[in-house]
Amino acid sequence: QGANFEGASFQDAVADRVVFNGANLKNARFNNAVLIGATFEGADLTNVDFSDSYIEQFAVKPLCENPTLKGTNPTTGAD
């Protein structure tokens, strides 16, 4: 919790029950990642790329409600 992962690549990762709560994930990339039970409460998701990621159905709503989930990833160009 509260870790700094700014610009990190989690491409092709399997994040099983990882708690990203309060983390700085600005400009991070989760391309093709499997996010099972991962939580992002209070995380900075500015410019994060979740392209082709598997996110459990019940986790999508809380993720989309994060006000920082916006912007374009500077590495991948995904919005």
N, C-alpha and C positions, 0 to 999 in steps of 0.2 A: 504494500500500500504506500502511495505517495512517491513511488520511484520515478526516476527521470529516464524515459525511453524515447526522448525526442529524436526523430529521424531514424529510429530503429527499423530493421527489416525482420518481420516475422513471416516472410514468404514461405509457403508450404509447411508451416509449423502446425503442430497439433497442440493446442492449448486446452488441456483438460482440467477444468475447474480452477483456472488461474484467476486470481483476484487482482485486477488492474485498478481497483478503486483508488481515486485520488491521484493517479499517475499522470505524468506529463507524457502524452503520446503524440504530441504535435508532429505532423509530417511523417508519422510511422506508416509502415506498409504491412498489411495483413493479406496480401494477394494469395488466393488459393489456400488459405489457412482453414483449419478445422477448429472452431471455437465452441467447445462443448462445456456448458456450465461456467463459462468465463463471465465475469462481471466487470462493468466499467463505470460504476456509480461515482460521480464527481470527477471523472477523468477528463483531461483536456484532449478532445478528439479533433481539434482543428486540423484540417487538411489530411486526415487519415484516409487511407485507401483500403477498403474492404472488398475490392473486386474479386469475384469468384470465390468468396469465402463461404463456408458452411456455418451458419449461425442458427442455433435451435429456435424454433418458432416462438417459444415463450420469452426468449431473450431479445427478440427483435424490437418489441415495443419500448422496453426500458432504454435500449441503445438509441433508438430514434428520438426519444424524448430528451436526450442530452443536448442542451442548447449549443454546445461547442461543436457538434457534428455538422460541420459545414466547411466549405472551401475546396480548393483544388490542390492535390498533392503535387509538390514541386518536382518530384522525381518521375512519377508515372503520368502526370497530367490528368488523372482521374478526379472527378468531382463527386 
